[in-house]
Amino acid sequence: MRGLLDLLGTRLPIVQAPMAGVSTPALAVAVSEAGGLGSVAVGGADVEAARGMIHEVRARTDRPFNLNVFCHRPPRRDPAREARWLETLAPCFRSFGAEPPALLGEVYRTFVDDEAMLALMLDERPPVVSFHFGAPPRPTADALRAAGVRLLGSATNLDEARALEAAGVEAIVAQGYEAGGHRGVTDPDAPDDRLGTFALTRLLAACCRVPVIAAGGIMDGAGIAAALALGAAAAQLGTAFIGCLESSADTAYRAALAGPAAAHTVMTRLISGRPARCLANRFTELARILDEASVPDYPLAYAAGKALATAARAHGETGFGAHWAGQGAPMARSLPAGELVATLEEERRSCARS
Ligand SMILES: Cc1cc2nc3c(=O)[nH]c(=O)nc-3n(C[C@H](O)[C@H](O)[C@H](O)COP(=O)(O)O)c2cc1C
């Protein structure tokens, strides 16, 4: 544990997961000030927005923080498939008096060939950068490390973990199938062994050279203590922070998290084109009747998913929101983030003592 905490420059073995669209610079500041590692997600942001978020964090804390980007392969364009998908969703759009978009855009750009985002990182030098959906090319990782930036990456199996090590990543987030949000799989079309957090954490801790950070379904100090007992050096929690006052989750998302849907999360690629775990809602219900194999590539499908959520919301229906959450969702707490971090650490210590 000490090695990782020294690498990250934090006091506690707690990482607040980057959550595009949900985590905020204020959340990262609160977590980092409390001794954990706060994360800023810029997977959905352009360079100027990312720079603004970095400055917002730096204006309020001098503690380390993590900047997170997506390394997905660019989508394969298939106009016929995209048109068929939009036709499939058309009745849903029409039920809200709207039409599906005419074309699907790339709502999230990959970092893999984003030279402007790399230049921003080399200029700003955030203390930590983390990658989801694989890693960038080795020269990019080397340039960041040479600039003094520490690198993390998500893996869902041993092969992905080894590829991250080979790419120059210095600690691996072992993301179990329980986790909320997008699975960090490199290839969403490859067979998925769906390893749970318990098995994956132990496997990577035993087989990797670099420290492991466990993620997926961890909601309290007992979960963190269990992850450390399995050999992880820290735990990364996402869903636990959605209900925090500093998150940007809207009222409907918070209500869904506090309601019965929290006990029934669903893994589906219908909403975005990549497998992701969401609170059960009207969108995930569609997964029961629609063929997931016909969904366009990420993030093209996400353009349709976001448009449908907006059309539905305009009619007072919030059940098409991308309400990502992990299997521990019923245990989410609504606290200021600093208080949550202090509580998690207190729970972890009392668990370790007993
Ligand atoms: C709302 C939400 C958004 C997420 N967005 C990102 C993201 O932008 N980047 C990323 O690396 N991981 C993202 N994740 C996945 C987390 O990094 C982490 O693996 C996951 O939250 C752990 O599972 P838990 O939610 O059960 O704690 C997201 C998770 C959630 C719940």
PDBQT file of the ligand as one rigid body, heavy atoms in Angstrom, charges set to zero:
ROOT
HETATM    1  C1  LIG A 401     -21.365   7.403 -13.251  1.00  0.00    +0.000 C 
HETATM    2  C2  LIG A 401     -20.080   6.727 -13.604  1.00  0.00    +0.000 A 
HETATM    3  C3  LIG A 401     -19.281   7.272 -14.605  1.00  0.00    +0.000 A 
HETATM    4  C4  LIG A 401     -18.036   6.699 -14.887  1.00  0.00    +0.000 A 
HETATM    5  N1  LIG A 401     -17.227   7.313 -15.791  1.00  0.00    +0.000 NA
HETATM    6  C5  LIG A 401     -15.932   6.897 -15.901  1.00  0.00    +0.000 A 
HETATM    7  C6  LIG A 401     -14.985   7.687 -16.614  1.00  0.00    +0.000 A 
HETATM    8  O1  LIG A 401     -15.288   8.765 -17.151  1.00  0.00    +0.000 OA
HETATM    9  N2  LIG A 401     -13.717   7.226 -16.674  1.00  0.00    +0.000 N 
HETATM   10  C7  LIG A 401     -13.321   6.057 -16.056  1.00  0.00    +0.000 A 
HETATM   11  O2  LIG A 401     -12.139   5.691 -16.134  1.00  0.00    +0.000 OA
HETATM   12  N3  LIG A 401     -14.210   5.295 -15.376  1.00  0.00    +0.000 NA
HETATM   13  C8  LIG A 401     -15.490   5.696 -15.280  1.00  0.00    +0.000 A 
HETATM   14  N4  LIG A 401     -16.374   4.957 -14.531  1.00  0.00    +0.000 N 
HETATM   15  C9  LIG A 401     -15.940   3.664 -13.948  1.00  0.00    +0.000 C 
HETATM   16  C10 LIG A 401     -15.149   3.893 -12.642  1.00  0.00    +0.000 C 
HETATM   17  O3  LIG A 401     -13.844   4.290 -12.939  1.00  0.00    +0.000 OA
HETATM   18  C11 LIG A 401     -15.058   2.644 -11.740  1.00  0.00    +0.000 C 
HETATM   19  O4  LIG A 401     -14.499   1.585 -12.460  1.00  0.00    +0.000 OA
HETATM   20  C12 LIG A 401     -16.376   2.212 -11.155  1.00  0.00    +0.000 C 
HETATM   21  O5  LIG A 401     -17.107   3.318 -10.703  1.00  0.00    +0.000 OA
HETATM   22  C13 LIG A 401     -16.154   1.276  -9.980  1.00  0.00    +0.000 C 
HETATM   23  O6  LIG A 401     -17.338   0.647  -9.613  1.00  0.00    +0.000 OA
HETATM   24  P1  LIG A 401     -18.389   1.256  -8.552  1.00  0.00    +0.000 P 
HETATM   25  O7  LIG A 401     -19.134   2.294  -9.311  1.00  0.00    +0.000 OA
HETATM   26  O8  LIG A 401     -19.199   0.080  -8.184  1.00  0.00    +0.000 OA
HETATM   27  O9  LIG A 401     -17.599   1.846  -7.428  1.00  0.00    +0.000 OA
HETATM   28  C14 LIG A 401     -17.636   5.506 -14.231  1.00  0.00    +0.000 A 
HETATM   29  C15 LIG A 401     -18.469   4.953 -13.253  1.00  0.00    +0.000 A 
HETATM   30  C16 LIG A 401     -19.668   5.548 -12.936  1.00  0.00    +0.000 A 
HETATM   31  C17 LIG A 401     -20.520   4.937 -11.854  1.00  0.00    +0.000 C 
ENDROOT
TORSDOF 0
